[in-house]
């Protein structure tokens, strides 16, 4: 009897090849599924405006149009009380002031806005995010609200806009509060430097993973536990508002620092410099830069608080501001 040894040997080889094909197919499917999952995780389209306004623009929110920009604002407290205008920092919104508003509105008319390019104000149709444009829009806003003169509070980026406005419109600012304000050059950010956004950064308009947002927000707090799930969700939702990510890229290119000393020397209003001792974003030692130039300033440093003291400890951080405005 003859045996077909070639056929006997071929059978195991065919079985082995079949197993390899099954493994490779399984690996291909798993890789494709993983890639699809990664792309789904990375792809973050804009949130629908209507849904965001329902959640974050309930009363007392309102919208007013100033020079073509639809500004989201809240205007609370007695209309005949001394007005105070609050300007938030980069990536934030008027909601950062809510606790302060409740504290101040007993004896102030408290006005806070989403600055152009952020929150529910969204993009400026002109795509101009220079400080000159901000000064013009604040003028228009105060005119629209019938406010001839106001106290002005600015945090971080909003602080830079506040001191620029106080310098250029001294007749409209009674007292000025600067909270860890932006404005002086720092390592990697020189005066006159134009930051060109790399082409690949345009992907930012399509993605905003939650871990990336958290990594950007947590350093603003001395105690990261103060960044509650609700607050984190609000920050991320409003960064996903229509047009905001594009506006952030446009603002990055428009944000050209100029030496602040000539402007600061023009400020006639008394100035309160307010800092969190544990501020890791704009350290409290930077207060000395402003003290050196301003005509009339005083500094209060709040122990144990970071870059957003109005969120971390509203009562303690608002107390020196309330005293200062009452003088």
Secondary structure, DSSP 8 states (H G I E B T S, - for coil): ----HHHHHHHHHHHHHHHHHHHHHHHHHHHHHHHHHHHHHH------HHHHHHHH--TTEEEEEETTEEEEEEEES-TTSEEEEEE--TT--GGGGHHHHHHHTTTEEEEEE--TTSTTT---TT---SHHHHHHHHHHHHHHHT-SSEEEEEETHHHHHHHHHHHH-GGGEEEEEEES---S-BTTB-TT------GGGGGGGT---HHHHHHHHHTT-SSGGGS-HHHHHHHHHHHTSTTHHHHHHHHHHH-----SHHHHTT--SEEEEEEETT-SSS-GGGHHHHHTT-SSEEEEEETT--TTHHHH-HHHHHHHHHHHHH-
